[in-house]
């Protein structure tokens, strides 16, 4: 597949890395407003750096627009005159709706994706929704593309704001928990490097268990919580501290912000 990537920041580079290592042998063309950045990433992953977006379009069948929501208007203004009716367009900009992408690009063949930063290590959780011009073959191609950096699900577009609030922003919540656990370990006498390794690997292992077929976090928690034991004391402290409610509010706040970025009025 001939794939162009517009914008090679952290997420753009993560996608390039995954695609470059895919068995399908994609041909990759890259563009960034910082030519040195595009050249650097291209040299790492055997891709082609393009100095003009028009050159990238000529070399691509699928175009991934990997820019921030605040940059999307400027990028669409640059892309619109170039024509792109024959391309499959994929946007990873949070909150930018399919209708706006289709109008801005002059094509209904658009896909909106919410990946997350674990794509950098091949452990992304990506969800995507498709526009009215996207064929089943296109959707299959998107699934294959995103599978190169982790897990993939297809959803209806209204679900993407909640996906953004949960998994798109979720790595930051996990990093905060790792940081807090490590800090607590240091306060209890552990060396800082050991506390961080213990905290990070514990969350990694717990997540791996939770993703096993038939597993459920509530059941897994019960299995490691003995009556009147250490885990029971710790979980009780978390509940008293409102951790469950705080995480719910975090997802809600991020979801509302995603809706605001898309021009949708906030709801309660």
Secondary structure, DSSP 8 states (H G I E B T S, - for coil): -EEEEE--SHHHHHHHHHHHTSTT--EEEEE-SSHHHHHHHHHHTT-EE-SSHHHHHHT-SEEEE---GGGHHHHHHHHHTT--TTSEEEE--TT--HHHHHHHHT-S-EEEEE--GGGGGT-EEEEEEE-TT--HHHHHHHHHHHHTTEEEEE--GGGHHHHIIIIITHHHHHHHHHHHHHHHHHHTT--HHHHHHHHHHHHHHHHHHHTSTT--HHHHHHHT--TTSHHHHHHHHHHHTTHHHHHHHHHHHHHHHHHHHTT-----
